[in-house]
Amino acid sequence: MAREYTFVLDEAEIGRYRAMAARALEAEVDLWKLAGIHAGRRVLDLGCGPGNFLPTLVERTGFNGAVTAVERSDDALKAARAVLRAADLEHRVRISQADATETGVPPGSIDVVMIRNVLMHNGPRIAQILAHVRDLLTPGGTLLSVETSVDDIRYPGESAGEKELDDRWAAMMRSQGNDPNIGRTLAAQLTAHGFLPLATGTHTDVLMIERSPAWTARDRLVATGFATVEDVHRWGAAIEARLKTIGLLRAETPFTVVIARSQGNVAQPER
């Protein structure tokens, strides 16, 4: 099966995901309500990554609800399990390792599917993933989809070497049939694959990070011929130099959030 992510998780990347989750929970409160994430609901976090949203999903759905999480990556799944263990919530979430097109979740059993930053990494498989999501949803169920646009991310203070790394990563993504700027057209993409958008929102997260997430894709850049080992050494030196002289990197990341329902069943979502 195709790999779902170009990033590799390390401690810095897990920290970035944790910070992004905290910002999203502040910015998306109303959209979560509109999507129907509340007590008694059955929610699937599809491509849950390191699991930072799972404790909040458990809290919002309550004891009468149910939270399911699916993740393909070994490292991300391990991190997600650690999050649940630390919160003493292992018994409250059904978490499994599976592909986004074959989750093993029973059809028609999920009220809300949340899928964040997954479609960007799966361009050739978007149709398969969204068809599977439609199968999983109950009648009237909703999709909460969130994506960014790489070219719209701003890194004030980023060096020329770091910018080159970001550009190489985006080029590699495009060569694999992915769209690094899918956040710009997310509603249209969902419409083209059988969903009717009900609401759209945007927010920009501002975080202080060690380096762009493109750094975690350095091994794949080399393996796919988009970089040399010498390039990686040069980029690493640029990151270290900036950390010593300027410090952390300011990252201004825009996100698009779309609430949608499968076409043919487009009444307003349950509140």
Kinemage of the C-alpha trace (Angstrom):
@kinemage 1
@onewidth
@group {chain A} dominant
@subgroup {mainchain}
@vectorlist {calphas} color= white
{ca met a 1} P 0.000 0.000 0.000
{ca ala a 2} L 1.176 3.529 -0.702
{ca arg a 3} L 2.710 5.445 2.143
{ca glu a 4} L 0.386 8.212 3.369
{ca tyr a 5} L 2.888 10.800 4.582
{ca thr a 6} L 6.118 12.319 3.380
{ca phe a 7} L 7.035 13.531 6.870
{ca val a 8} L 8.813 11.398 9.448
{ca leu a 9} L 7.907 11.971 13.084
{ca asp a 10} L 10.587 13.041 15.525
{ca glu a 11} L 10.228 14.844 18.863
{ca ala a 12} L 10.224 18.289 17.252
{ca glu a 13} L 7.588 17.243 14.733
{ca ile a 14} L 5.399 15.683 17.430
{ca gly a 15} L 5.687 18.943 19.356
{ca arg a 16} L 4.587 20.872 16.263
{ca tyr a 17} L 1.550 18.621 15.858
{ca arg a 18} L 0.668 19.114 19.526
{ca ala a 19} L 0.840 22.896 19.184
{ca met a 20} L -1.220 22.817 15.979
{ca ala a 21} L -3.885 20.764 17.728
{ca ala a 22} L -4.133 23.286 20.544
{ca arg a 23} L -4.547 26.165 18.066
{ca ala a 24} L -7.108 24.244 16.024
{ca leu a 25} L -9.234 23.491 19.073
{ca glu a 26} L -9.445 27.225 19.734
{ca ala a 27} L -10.123 28.256 16.132
{ca glu a 28} L -12.544 25.497 15.095
{ca val a 29} L -14.957 25.385 18.037
{ca asp a 30} L -18.007 26.478 16.046
{ca leu a 31} L -17.162 24.262 13.077
{ca trp a 32} L -16.812 21.213 15.331
{ca lys a 33} L -20.279 21.935 16.705
{ca leu a 34} L -21.676 22.337 13.203
{ca ala a 35} L -20.096 19.046 12.162
{ca gly a 36} L -21.942 17.360 15.021
{ca ile a 37} L -19.046 16.473 17.314
{ca his a 38} L -20.885 16.307 20.610
{ca ala a 39} L -22.150 13.881 23.242
{ca gly a 40} L -23.369 10.546 21.981
{ca arg a 41} L -21.796 10.798 18.547
{ca arg a 42} L -19.551 8.224 16.860
{ca val a 43} L -16.454 9.967 15.514
{ca leu a 44} L -13.593 8.612 13.422
{ca asp a 45} L -10.227 10.400 13.319
{ca leu a 46} L -8.974 9.093 9.970
{ca gly a 47} L -5.217 9.456 9.752
{ca cys a 48} L -5.016 10.482 13.410
{ca gly a 49} L -1.244 11.059 13.316
{ca pro a 50} L 0.257 11.328 16.808
{ca gly a 51} L -3.235 11.430 18.317
{ca asn a 52} L -3.350 14.933 19.730
{ca phe a 53} L -7.076 15.380 19.021
{ca leu a 54} L -8.163 12.101 20.568
{ca pro a 55} L -8.519 13.227 24.230
{ca thr a 56} L -10.707 16.145 23.144
{ca leu a 57} L -12.837 13.904 20.927
{ca val a 58} L -13.389 11.573 23.885
{ca glu a 59} L -14.382 14.536 26.049
{ca arg a 60} L -16.779 15.958 23.455
{ca thr a 61} L -18.510 12.651 22.626
{ca gly a 62} L -18.844 11.550 26.239
{ca phe a 63} L -19.539 8.089 27.621
{ca asn a 64} L -22.481 7.550 25.289
{ca gly a 65} L -20.377 8.332 22.233
{ca ala a 66} L -17.520 6.444 20.625
{ca val a 67} L -14.163 7.489 19.210
{ca thr a 68} L -12.296 5.457 16.626
{ca ala a 69} L -8.821 6.302 15.320
{ca val a 70} L -7.021 4.875 12.308
{ca glu a 71} L -3.400 5.518 11.379
{ca arg a 72} L -1.061 3.963 8.800
{ca ser a 73} L 2.335 5.074 10.163
{ca asp a 74} L 4.075 2.952 12.797
{ca asp a 75} L 5.680 5.966 14.482
{ca ala a 76} L 2.485 8.023 14.531
{ca leu a 77} L 0.459 5.104 15.884
{ca lys a 78} L 2.996 4.604 18.658
{ca ala a 79} L 2.790 8.296 19.565
{ca ala a 80} L -1.024 8.220 19.522
{ca arg a 81} L -1.121 5.234 21.839
{ca ala a 82} L 1.249 7.078 24.184
{ca val a 83} L -1.101 10.089 24.235
{ca leu a 84} L -4.027 7.866 25.179
{ca arg a 85} L -1.992 6.023 27.797
{ca ala a 86} L -0.854 9.284 29.411
{ca ala a 87} L -4.472 10.477 29.593
{ca asp a 88} L -5.729 7.081 30.837
{ca leu a 89} L -7.998 6.843 27.798
{ca glu a 90} L -6.792 3.647 26.145
{ca his a 91} L -10.106 1.983 26.991
{ca arg a 92} L -12.110 4.860 25.452
{ca val a 93} L -10.678 4.847 21.912
{ca arg a 94} L -10.666 2.050 19.379
{ca ile a 95} L -7.364 2.654 17.636
{ca ser a 96} L -5.933 0.531 14.853
{ca gln a 97} L -3.322 0.501 12.123
{ca ala a 98} L -4.860 0.511 8.673
{ca asp a 99} L -4.851 2.250 5.327
{ca ala a 100} L -7.112 5.265 4.769
{ca thr a 101} L -8.922 3.369 2.000
{ca glu a 102} L -9.411 0.141 3.973
{ca thr a 103} L -9.923 1.011 7.620
{ca gly a 104} L -11.816 -2.083 8.683
{ca val a 105} L -14.457 0.182 10.244
{ca pro a 106} L -17.998 -1.122 9.555
{ca pro a 107} L -19.836 0.755 6.775
{ca gly a 108} L -22.512 3.191 7.913
{ca ser a 109} L -21.249 3.214 11.500
{ca ile a 110} L -19.712 6.700 11.837
{ca asp a 111} L -21.532 9.990 12.442
{ca val a 112} L -18.525 12.279 11.844
{ca val a 113} L -15.259 11.565 10.032
{ca met a 114} L -12.417 13.980 10.761
{ca ile a 115} L -9.560 13.921 8.267
{ca arg a 116} L -6.715 16.414 8.684
{ca asn a 117} L -3.653 16.952 6.477
{ca val a 118} L -4.093 13.573 4.794
{ca leu a 119} L -5.424 14.426 1.338
{ca met a 120} L -2.360 16.571 0.612
{ca his a 121} L -0.152 13.497 0.926
{ca asn a 122} L -2.437 11.192 -1.047
{ca gly a 123} L -3.217 12.962 -4.312
{ca pro a 124} L -3.506 9.840 -6.499
{ca arg a 125} L -5.752 8.188 -3.897
{ca ile a 126} L -8.110 11.027 -2.989
{ca ala a 127} L -11.019 9.444 -4.861
{ca gln a 128} L -10.513 6.124 -3.041
{ca ile a 129} L -10.169 7.746 0.363
{ca leu a 130} L -13.258 9.922 0.011
{ca ala a 131} L -15.305 7.052 -1.426
{ca his a 132} L -14.392 5.041 1.679
{ca val a 133} L -15.378 7.968 3.902
{ca arg a 134} L -18.790 8.112 2.209
{ca asp a 135} L -19.237 4.392 2.882
{ca leu a 136} L -18.377 4.813 6.556
{ca leu a 137} L -20.800 7.647 7.276
{ca thr a 138} L -24.290 7.105 8.632
{ca pro a 139} L -27.192 8.694 6.712
{ca gly a 140} L -26.813 12.382 7.477
{ca gly a 141} L -23.255 11.927 8.697
{ca thr a 142} L -20.676 14.651 8.137
{ca leu a 143} L -17.065 15.012 7.063
{ca leu a 144} L -14.771 17.543 8.739
{ca ser a 145} L -11.805 18.014 6.406
{ca val a 146} L -8.785 20.240 7.110
{ca glu a 147} L -5.848 21.008 4.807
{ca thr a 148} L -3.201 23.688 4.349
{ca ser a 149} L -1.508 25.295 1.343
{ca val a 150} L 2.272 25.017 1.456
{ca asp a 151} L 2.944 27.979 -0.818
{ca asp a 152} L 0.906 30.197 1.510
{ca ile a 153} L 2.891 29.292 4.647
{ca arg a 154} L 5.111 32.158 5.768
{ca tyr a 155} L 8.416 31.716 7.585
{ca pro a 156} L 9.750 35.190 8.408
{ca gly a 157} L 13.474 34.889 9.092
{ca glu a 158} L 13.935 31.696 7.087
{ca ser a 159} L 17.292 31.497 5.337
{ca ala a 160} L 17.752 30.960 1.600
{ca gly a 161} L 18.979 27.424 2.277
{ca glu a 162} L 15.865 26.577 4.283
{ca lys a 163} L 13.655 28.038 1.559
{ca glu a 164} L 15.397 25.796 -0.951
{ca leu a 165} L 14.594 22.772 1.221
{ca asp a 166} L 10.920 23.761 1.336
{ca asp a 167} L 10.824 24.198 -2.448
{ca arg a 168} L 12.444 20.807 -3.061
{ca trp a 169} L 9.941 19.103 -0.789
{ca ala a 170} L 7.020 20.747 -2.604
{ca ala a 171} L 8.507 19.696 -5.957
{ca met a 172} L 8.824 16.103 -4.769
{ca met a 173} L 5.216 16.151 -3.596
{ca arg a 174} L 4.015 17.350 -6.982
{ca ser a 175} L 6.076 14.699 -8.776
{ca gln a 176} L 4.163 12.058 -6.802
{ca gly a 177} L 0.795 13.406 -7.894
{ca asn a 178} L 0.122 15.307 -4.669
{ca asp a 179} L -1.098 18.886 -4.369
{ca pro a 180} L 0.807 20.837 -1.687
{ca asn a 181} L -1.742 23.651 -2.058
{ca ile a 182} L -4.896 21.571 -1.733
{ca gly a 183} L -6.159 23.862 1.017
{ca arg a 184} L -6.895 26.472 -1.663
{ca thr a 185} L -9.304 24.162 -3.494
{ca leu a 186} L -10.470 21.856 -0.705
{ca ala a 187} L -14.197 22.594 -1.056
{ca ala a 188} L -14.005 22.040 -4.818
{ca gln a 189} L -12.085 18.796 -4.341
{ca leu a 190} L -14.721 17.468 -1.953
{ca thr a 191} L -17.492 18.491 -4.336
{ca ala a 192} L -15.769 16.692 -7.204
{ca his a 193} L -15.686 13.508 -5.126
{ca gly a 194} L -19.290 13.258 -4.054
{ca phe a 195} L -19.604 15.702 -1.142
{ca leu a 196} L -21.596 18.893 -0.730
{ca pro a 197} L -19.837 21.500 1.441
{ca leu a 198} L -22.101 22.894 4.151
{ca ala a 199} L -19.680 25.350 5.744
{ca thr a 200} L -16.130 26.552 5.249
{ca gly a 201} L -13.750 28.287 7.618
{ca thr a 202} L -10.133 29.379 7.685
{ca his a 203} L -7.596 30.106 10.366
{ca thr a 204} L -3.882 30.826 10.452
{ca asp a 205} L -1.793 29.221 13.152
{ca val a 206} L 1.307 31.071 14.341
{ca leu a 207} L 3.873 28.814 15.975
{ca met a 208} L 7.517 29.108 16.941
{ca ile a 209} L 9.268 25.974 15.658
{ca glu a 210} L 12.809 24.648 15.298
{ca arg a 211} L 12.571 24.149 11.545
{ca ser a 212} L 10.176 23.653 8.669
{ca pro a 213} L 8.517 20.209 8.587
{ca ala a 214} L 10.164 19.703 5.194
{ca trp a 215} L 13.348 18.799 7.110
{ca thr a 216} L 11.766 15.544 8.254
{ca ala a 217} L 11.357 14.529 4.594
{ca arg a 218} L 15.097 14.848 3.887
{ca asp a 219} L 15.739 11.099 3.560
{ca arg a 220} L 12.911 10.746 1.054
{ca leu a 221} L 14.217 13.729 -0.884
{ca val a 222} L 17.535 11.945 -1.278
{ca ala a 223} L 15.911 8.589 -2.048
{ca thr a 224} L 13.759 10.123 -4.789
{ca gly a 225} L 16.570 12.118 -6.353
{ca phe a 226} L 15.322 15.544 -5.293
{ca ala a 227} L 18.365 16.129 -3.088
{ca thr a 228} L 21.873 14.903 -2.470
{ca val a 229} L 23.504 14.085 0.834
{ca glu a 230} L 25.509 17.276 0.377
{ca asp a 231} L 22.267 19.253 0.035
{ca val a 232} L 21.009 17.802 3.301
{ca his a 233} L 24.244 18.730 5.091
{ca arg a 234} L 23.994 22.266 3.715
{ca trp a 235} L 20.372 22.645 4.775
{ca gly a 236} L 21.144 21.260 8.216
{ca ala a 237} L 23.953 23.793 8.602
{ca ala a 238} L 21.585 26.599 7.573
{ca ile a 239} L 19.077 25.515 10.216
{ca glu a 240} L 21.754 25.353 12.910
{ca ala a 241} L 23.112 28.760 11.939
{ca arg a 242} L 19.668 30.333 12.142
{ca leu a 243} L 18.956 28.707 15.518
{ca lys a 244} L 22.201 30.134 16.892
{ca thr a 245} L 21.749 33.653 15.520
{ca ile a 246} L 17.988 34.271 15.328
{ca gly a 247} L 16.478 31.416 17.300
{ca leu a 248} L 13.222 29.615 16.614
{ca leu a 249} L 11.448 30.012 13.293
{ca arg a 250} L 8.091 31.770 13.177
{ca ala a 251} L 5.646 29.696 11.129
{ca glu a 252} L 2.401 31.242 9.892
{ca thr a 253} L 0.343 28.346 8.538
{ca pro a 254} L -3.097 28.844 6.953
{ca phe a 255} L -5.693 26.093 7.241
{ca thr a 256} L -8.956 25.578 5.393
{ca val a 257} L -11.744 23.710 7.203
{ca val a 258} L -14.705 22.302 5.282
{ca ile a 259} L -17.780 20.623 6.737
{ca ala a 260} L -19.461 18.470 4.098
{ca arg a 261} L -22.067 15.821 3.626
{ca ser a 262} L -22.330 13.141 0.985
{ca gln a 263} L -24.323 14.413 -1.984
{ca gly a 264} L -27.879 13.142 -1.974
{ca asn a 265} L -28.186 13.664 1.777
{ca val a 266} L -27.589 17.344 2.323
{ca ala a 267} L -29.850 18.436 5.163
{ca gln a 268} L -28.114 20.553 7.785
{ca pro a 269} L -25.973 18.501 10.197
{ca glu a 270} L -27.336 17.652 13.618
{ca arg a 271} L -26.363 20.215 16.222
